[in-house]
Amino acid sequence: MRASERIEYDQGELLRFITCGSVDDGKSTLIGRLLHDSKSIFEDQLAAVERSSRRRGVDGVDLSLLTDGLQAEREQGITIDVAYRYFATPKRKFIIADTPGHEQYTRNMATGASTANLAVILMDARKGMLTQSRRHTYIASLLRIPHLVVAVNKMDLVDYRREVFADIREAFAEFAADLSFRDVIYIPISALSGDMVVERGENMSWYNGPTLLELLENIAVDHDVNLEDFRFPVQWVCRPGGTEYHDFRGYMGRIESGTVKAGDRVTVLPSGRSSRVKQIATFDGDLRQAMAPQSVTLLLEDDLDVSRGDMIIKDRDSVHVANEYNADICWLSEQPLDMRRKYLVKHATKTVKVWLTRIENRVDVNTSQLVGGLKTLQTNDIARVGVKGQQPLVIDSYRRNRATGSFILIDEATNNTVGAGMIV
């Protein structure tokens, strides 16, 4: 099997997903249940959680402690940071991001969602859809996560009643009707007792759909990668020493989308100079063809002026080079947006200074209505803005290409990340 074929196979076997929703909806417990019931916990890990559970006065095992690793989280009983966990079944490998539910840490949720193929929105069956449920759903939609699973949790606390699940499903479907998910699947679960998580249980015979793990194992994700538009942001120019490498000039980076073959005609942007791919090198040897998300070194037939931050593409008609564009941003900083200041945009491997020229509107996540007339943004605000940079960027719309349609905003004075942006 060639390396290019192997990477495509591996991508089909890997699912990155997040759990999100309001605080206390049971996200950490759900992940603990998935790990426990799928036999993905080492004995010493389980023993440590059992000891921690006893110290907290909990009868049995508090499965949420498997993911709430920070001491501050255990003291407060909430998730603050994004906790990543890895497990596998015979069908698929998984990377889980347990994201914070508390409103104060919404920015951490956006970080965890940026690379996910699927989002699991948890809702407490007793409370239904809350403001933070709406906010996380909207951010997941904004980040173009294609698959959404609405897991109505704590069904054991409402006597597993079918009508409770049906009412929440109807209300959520109305809210999500205009959002951008490829599909929305609804599952009633009890993370505490394990019903419909890994095993079906005996309490919801009226539900005929898959368990959560069955869905995660079988949902298709191979078509979530853009294999049409070749985008290769140059991360490093490789000029090794030694006489044997005298003529070696390679451009190192990760293929963010698309495919490339030796002999393909390519263009380097923003300069617009063209050449052909002479060689595709990796640590395991040369490849005839490579595809996203492989990391490779490209060698070109012509000696062009290429540096970090440049973008190598194949079809210039499908991309834009611009220093002014519109974007949807999620404002992450506790300091309000100051329209008079310059910020830094980090886009792929390039960083440029920018101004935010206007705020077109802000989204009210409760009503999905647009609010205009704003002069600033506060923490967790989601808004459409105008961006003007000192240098042009090679951009796609986020809808077309998540990798080259996204950026982060950085405060150049503090170097803090203050916003996450999606180009429209």
C-alpha positions as CSV (number, residue, x, y, z in Angstrom):
1,M,0.0,0.0,0.0
2,R,1.4,3.4,-1.0
3,A,1.7,6.1,1.6
4,S,-0.9,8.3,-0.2
5,E,-3.4,5.4,-0.1
6,R,-2.6,4.7,3.5
7,I,-3.3,8.2,4.7
8,E,-6.7,8.2,3.0
9,Y,-7.5,4.9,4.8
10,D,-6.4,6.2,8.1
11,Q,-8.5,9.4,7.8
12,G,-11.6,7.3,7.2
13,E,-10.9,5.4,10.5
14,L,-10.3,8.5,12.6
15,L,-13.2,10.6,14.0
16,R,-12.5,13.8,15.9
17,F,-15.6,15.0,17.9
18,I,-16.4,17.4,20.7
19,T,-18.9,17.3,23.5
20,C,-20.5,20.6,24.3
21,G,-23.6,22.3,25.8
22,S,-24.4,24.1,29.0
23,V,-22.7,23.5,32.3
24,D,-23.8,20.5,34.3
25,D,-25.4,18.8,31.3
26,G,-23.2,15.8,31.8
27,K,-20.5,16.1,29.2
28,S,-17.6,14.8,31.3
29,T,-19.7,11.9,32.6
30,L,-20.7,11.0,29.1
31,I,-17.1,10.7,28.0
32,G,-16.3,8.8,31.1
33,R,-19.1,6.4,30.3
34,L,-17.9,6.0,26.7
35,L,-14.3,5.2,27.9
36,H,-15.5,2.9,30.7
37,D,-18.1,0.9,28.7
38,S,-15.9,0.5,25.7
39,K,-13.1,-0.9,27.9
40,S,-10.7,1.9,27.1
41,I,-9.6,2.7,30.7
42,F,-6.4,1.2,32.3
43,E,-6.9,-0.4,35.7
44,D,-4.7,2.1,37.4
45,Q,-6.7,5.0,35.9
46,L,-10.0,3.4,37.1
47,A,-8.5,2.8,40.6
48,A,-7.4,6.5,40.8
49,V,-10.9,7.6,39.9
50,E,-12.4,5.3,42.4
51,R,-10.2,6.8,45.2
52,S,-11.0,10.4,44.1
53,S,-14.7,9.5,44.1
54,R,-14.5,8.1,47.6
55,R,-12.8,11.3,48.8
56,R,-15.6,13.3,47.4
57,G,-18.2,11.1,49.1
58,V,-19.6,9.6,45.9
59,D,-21.0,6.1,46.0
60,G,-19.5,4.1,43.2
61,V,-17.4,5.7,40.5
62,D,-17.7,9.3,39.4
63,L,-16.9,8.8,35.7
64,S,-16.6,12.6,35.1
65,L,-13.3,12.5,36.9
66,L,-11.8,10.6,33.9
67,T,-11.8,13.9,32.0
68,D,-11.8,16.6,34.6
69,G,-8.0,16.5,35.0
70,L,-7.4,20.1,36.3
71,Q,-7.4,20.5,40.1
72,A,-9.4,23.7,39.7
73,E,-12.1,21.8,37.8
74,R,-12.3,19.0,40.4
75,E,-12.7,21.6,43.2
76,Q,-15.4,23.5,41.3
77,G,-17.1,20.5,39.7
78,I,-16.9,22.1,36.2
79,T,-14.8,21.7,33.1
80,I,-12.5,24.8,32.4
81,D,-10.0,23.7,29.8
82,V,-10.5,21.4,26.8
83,A,-9.7,17.9,27.9
84,Y,-8.6,15.6,25.0
85,R,-9.1,11.8,25.3
86,Y,-8.2,9.1,22.8
87,F,-9.8,5.7,22.5
88,A,-10.5,3.1,19.9
89,T,-12.9,0.3,19.0
90,P,-12.4,-2.4,16.3
91,K,-14.2,-0.1,13.8
92,R,-12.6,3.3,14.4
93,K,-10.2,5.5,16.3
94,F,-11.5,8.5,18.2
95,I,-10.1,11.8,19.5
96,I,-12.6,13.4,21.9
97,A,-12.5,17.1,23.0
98,D,-14.5,17.6,26.2
99,T,-15.2,21.3,26.0
100,P,-16.3,23.7,28.8
101,G,-20.0,24.4,29.3
102,H,-19.6,27.5,31.5
103,E,-20.2,30.7,29.6
104,Q,-16.9,32.2,30.8
105,Y,-15.0,29.5,29.0
106,T,-16.8,29.6,25.6
107,R,-13.5,30.5,23.9
108,N,-12.1,27.1,24.9
109,M,-15.1,25.5,23.3
110,A,-14.3,27.3,20.0
111,T,-10.8,26.0,20.2
112,G,-11.9,22.4,20.6
113,A,-14.4,22.7,17.8
114,S,-12.0,24.0,15.2
115,T,-10.8,20.6,14.0
116,A,-13.9,18.5,14.8
117,N,-15.8,16.3,12.3
118,L,-18.8,16.0,14.6
119,A,-20.3,17.8,17.6
120,V,-22.3,16.2,20.4
121,I,-24.6,18.8,22.0
122,L,-25.8,17.6,25.4
123,M,-29.0,18.8,26.9
124,D,-30.4,18.1,30.3
125,A,-33.8,16.4,29.8
126,R,-35.2,18.4,32.7
127,K,-34.1,21.8,31.4
128,G,-34.2,21.5,27.6
129,M,-32.4,24.0,25.5
130,L,-30.6,26.7,27.4
131,T,-28.7,29.9,26.2
132,Q,-25.4,28.1,26.3
133,S,-26.8,25.2,24.3
134,R,-27.8,27.7,21.6
135,R,-24.4,29.5,21.7
136,H,-22.5,26.2,21.3
137,T,-24.7,25.0,18.5
138,Y,-24.3,28.3,16.7
139,I,-20.5,28.2,17.1
140,A,-20.5,24.6,15.8
141,S,-22.5,25.7,12.8
142,L,-20.2,28.8,12.3
143,L,-17.2,26.5,12.3
144,R,-18.8,24.3,9.7
145,I,-18.8,21.1,11.7
146,P,-20.8,18.9,9.3
147,H,-22.4,16.4,11.7
148,L,-24.4,17.3,14.8
149,V,-25.7,14.8,17.4
150,V,-28.2,16.2,19.9
151,A,-27.9,13.9,23.0
152,V,-30.8,14.5,25.4
153,N,-29.1,13.4,28.7
154,K,-30.4,12.5,32.1
155,M,-33.4,10.7,30.8
156,D,-33.4,8.7,34.0
157,L,-34.4,11.8,35.9
158,V,-37.6,12.2,33.8
159,D,-38.6,8.5,34.0
160,Y,-37.3,7.9,30.4
161,R,-40.5,9.5,29.1
162,R,-40.7,9.6,25.3
163,E,-42.7,12.8,25.2
164,V,-39.9,14.7,27.0
165,F,-37.4,13.7,24.3
166,A,-39.9,14.5,21.5
167,D,-40.6,18.0,22.9
168,I,-36.9,18.9,23.1
169,R,-36.3,17.4,19.6
170,E,-39.1,19.6,18.1
171,A,-37.8,22.8,19.9
172,F,-34.2,22.2,18.8
173,A,-35.2,21.4,15.2
174,E,-36.9,24.7,14.9
175,F,-33.9,26.6,16.3
176,A,-31.4,24.7,14.0
177,A,-33.5,24.9,10.8
178,D,-31.4,27.7,9.3
179,L,-28.0,26.5,10.5
180,S,-25.4,24.8,8.3
181,F,-25.2,21.2,9.5
182,R,-25.1,18.4,7.0
183,D,-27.2,16.3,9.3
184,V,-28.7,16.4,12.8
185,I,-29.3,13.2,14.7
186,Y,-31.2,13.0,18.0
187,I,-30.4,10.3,20.7
188,P,-32.0,10.0,24.2
189,I,-29.3,8.9,26.7
190,S,-28.5,8.5,30.4
191,A,-24.7,8.9,30.8
192,L,-25.1,8.1,34.5
193,S,-26.8,4.7,34.0
194,G,-25.3,4.1,30.5
195,D,-28.6,3.8,28.6
196,M,-28.0,4.4,24.8
197,V,-24.4,5.4,25.2
198,V,-22.5,2.1,24.5
199,E,-25.2,-0.4,25.5
200,R,-28.9,0.1,24.7
201,G,-30.2,-0.6,28.2
202,E,-33.7,-1.7,29.0
203,N,-35.4,1.7,29.7
204,M,-36.1,3.2,26.3
205,S,-37.5,0.5,24.1
206,W,-39.5,3.1,22.3
207,Y,-36.2,4.5,20.7
208,N,-35.3,2.5,17.6
209,G,-32.2,4.5,16.5
210,P,-28.5,3.7,17.1
211,T,-26.7,4.1,20.4
212,L,-24.2,7.0,20.6
213,L,-21.2,4.7,20.1
214,E,-22.9,2.9,17.1
215,L,-23.4,6.3,15.5
216,L,-19.9,7.4,16.1
217,E,-18.5,4.2,14.7
218,N,-20.4,4.3,11.5
219,I,-21.0,7.9,10.5
220,A,-19.1,8.8,7.3
221,V,-16.4,11.4,7.6
222,D,-14.1,10.7,4.6
223,H,-15.9,13.4,2.4
224,D,-15.4,16.0,5.1
225,V,-11.9,16.7,3.7
226,N,-11.7,19.0,0.7
227,L,-9.7,17.0,-1.8
228,E,-10.5,19.4,-4.8
229,D,-8.6,22.6,-4.0
230,F,-4.9,22.2,-3.5
231,R,-3.6,24.4,-0.8
232,F,-0.1,24.2,0.6
233,P,1.0,27.0,3.0
234,V,4.8,27.0,3.1
235,Q,6.0,26.6,6.7
236,W,9.7,26.3,6.2
237,V,12.3,26.6,3.4
238,C,14.6,23.6,3.7
239,R,18.3,24.2,2.6
240,P,20.3,21.4,4.3
241,G,24.1,21.7,4.6
242,G,26.6,19.5,3.0
243,T,27.9,19.3,-0.6
244,E,25.5,16.4,-1.4
245,Y,22.6,18.8,-0.8
246,H,24.1,21.7,-2.7
247,D,21.1,22.1,-5.1
248,F,18.4,21.0,-2.6
249,R,15.7,23.6,-2.0
250,G,12.5,22.2,-0.6
251,Y,9.4,23.8,0.7
252,M,8.1,22.1,3.9
253,G,4.5,22.2,5.2
254,R,1.2,20.4,5.5
255,I,-1.2,20.0,2.6
256,E,-4.3,21.6,4.0
257,S,-6.6,20.5,1.2
258,G,-6.5,18.9,-2.2
259,T,-4.0,16.5,-3.8
260,V,-0.7,17.0,-5.7
261,K,1.4,14.8,-8.0
262,A,4.9,15.0,-9.3
263,G,4.7,16.9,-12.6
264,D,1.7,19.1,-11.6
265,R,1.8,22.7,-12.6
266,V,1.6,24.9,-9.5
267,T,1.5,28.6,-8.7
268,V,3.1,30.4,-5.8
269,L,1.0,33.2,-4.3
270,P,1.1,36.1,-3.7
271,S,3.9,36.5,-6.3
272,G,2.0,34.6,-9.0
273,R,5.2,32.8,-10.3
274,S,4.6,29.3,-11.7
275,S,6.6,26.0,-11.9
276,R,6.1,22.2,-11.8
277,V,6.5,19.9,-8.9
278,K,9.7,18.0,-9.4
279,Q,9.6,15.9,-6.3
280,I,7.4,15.1,-3.2
281,A,9.7,14.1,-0.4
282,T,8.9,12.7,3.1
283,F,11.0,11.1,5.8
284,D,9.8,7.7,4.5
285,G,10.9,8.4,0.9
286,D,9.5,10.1,-2.1
287,L,5.8,9.9,-3.1
288,R,4.3,10.0,-6.5
289,Q,1.1,11.7,-5.1
290,A,0.2,13.3,-1.8
291,M,-3.0,14.6,-0.3
292,A,-4.5,16.4,2.7
293,P,-3.5,16.3,5.5
294,Q,0.0,14.9,4.8
295,S,3.1,16.8,5.8
296,V,5.6,16.8,2.9
297,T,8.5,18.7,1.3
298,L,7.8,19.9,-2.3
299,L,10.7,20.5,-4.7
300,L,10.0,22.6,-7.8
301,E,11.7,22.5,-11.2
302,D,12.4,26.3,-11.2
303,D,14.3,28.3,-8.6
304,L,11.6,30.7,-7.4
305,D,11.6,33.1,-4.5
306,V,9.4,31.3,-2.0
307,S,9.3,32.0,1.7
308,R,7.3,31.1,4.8
309,G,3.7,32.3,4.6
310,D,3.5,31.9,0.8
311,M,0.8,29.6,-0.6
312,I,1.3,27.0,-3.3
313,I,-1.8,26.2,-5.3
314,K,-2.8,24.5,-8.6
315,D,-5.9,26.4,-9.8
316,R,-5.6,30.1,-9.4
317,D,-9.2,30.6,-10.5
318,S,-10.5,29.0,-7.3
319,V,-8.7,31.3,-4.8
320,H,-8.6,35.0,-3.9
321,V,-5.6,37.2,-3.0
322,A,-7.0,40.1,-1.0
323,N,-6.1,42.5,1.8
324,E,-9.8,43.4,2.5
325,Y,-12.5,40.8,3.2
326,N,-15.5,40.1,5.5
327,A,-15.4,37.6,8.3
328,D,-17.5,36.2,11.1
329,I,-15.6,36.3,14.3
330,C,-16.2,35.0,17.8
331,W,-14.7,37.5,20.2
332,L,-12.8,35.6,22.9
333,S,-11.0,38.2,25.0
334,E,-12.2,39.7,28.3
335,Q,-11.1,43.0,26.9
336,P,-13.6,44.6,24.5
337,L,-12.8,45.0,20.8
338,D,-11.1,48.4,20.2
339,M,-11.8,49.6,16.7
340,R,-9.0,52.1,16.9
341,R,-6.3,49.5,17.4
342,K,-4.4,47.3,15.0
343,Y,-4.5,43.5,15.6
344,L,-2.6,40.6,14.1
345,V,-4.2,38.0,11.9
346,K,-2.6,34.6,11.9
347,H,-3.8,32.8,8.7
348,A,-2.3,29.4,7.9
349,T,1.5,30.1,8.2
350,K,1.4,33.9,7.7
351,T,0.9,36.7,10.2
352,V,-0.1,40.2,9.1
353,K,-1.3,43.4,10.8
354,V,-4.9,44.3,10.3
355,W,-7.6,46.8,11.2
356,L,-11.2,45.8,11.9
357,T,-12.9,48.5,9.8
358,R,-16.6,47.9,10.8
359,I,-19.0,45.7,12.7
360,E,-21.9,44.9,10.4
361,N,-24.0,43.1,12.9
362,R,-23.9,40.8,16.0
363,V,-25.8,37.5,16.3
364,D,-28.3,37.2,19.2
365,V,-27.9,33.5,19.9
366,N,-31.3,33.3,21.7
367,T,-33.3,34.5,18.7
368,S,-30.8,34.1,15.8
369,Q,-31.6,37.7,14.9
370,L,-28.9,40.2,13.8
371,V,-28.2,43.3,15.9
372,G,-26.7,46.3,14.2
373,G,-25.3,49.7,15.2
374,L,-22.4,48.3,17.4
375,K,-19.1,50.0,18.1
376,T,-17.4,47.2,20.0
377,L,-17.7,43.5,20.9
378,Q,-17.7,41.8,24.3
379,T,-16.5,38.3,25.4
380,N,-18.4,35.5,23.5
381,D,-20.0,38.0,21.0
382,I,-20.4,36.5,17.5
383,A,-20.4,39.2,14.7
384,R,-19.7,39.9,11.1
385,V,-16.9,42.4,10.6
386,G,-14.8,44.0,7.9
387,V,-11.0,43.3,7.9
388,K,-8.3,45.3,6.2
389,G,-4.7,44.1,6.2
390,Q,-1.3,45.7,5.6
391,Q,-0.5,42.7,3.3
392,P,-2.7,40.5,1.1
393,L,-3.6,37.0,2.1
394,V,-4.4,34.0,0.0
395,I,-8.0,33.2,1.1
396,D,-11.0,31.0,0.5
397,S,-14.4,31.2,2.0
398,Y,-14.7,29.2,5.2
399,R,-17.7,27.4,3.7
400,R,-15.4,26.1,0.9
401,N,-12.2,25.4,2.8
402,R,-12.0,25.3,6.6
403,A,-8.2,25.5,6.6
404,T,-7.6,28.5,4.4
405,G,-10.9,30.2,5.3
406,S,-10.1,30.6,9.0
407,F,-7.8,32.8,11.1
408,I,-7.1,33.9,14.7
409,L,-6.9,37.5,15.9
410,I,-4.0,38.3,18.2
411,D,-3.5,41.4,20.4
412,E,0.0,42.5,19.3
413,A,0.7,44.1,22.7
414,T,0.0,41.1,24.9
415,N,0.3,38.3,22.2
416,N,-3.1,36.9,23.5
417,T,-5.5,35.3,21.1
418,V,-8.6,37.6,21.2
419,G,-10.8,36.2,18.4
420,A,-11.4,33.4,16.0
421,G,-12.5,34.3,12.5
422,M,-14.2,32.6,9.5
423,I,-13.9,34.3,6.1
424,V,-17.2,34.7,4.2
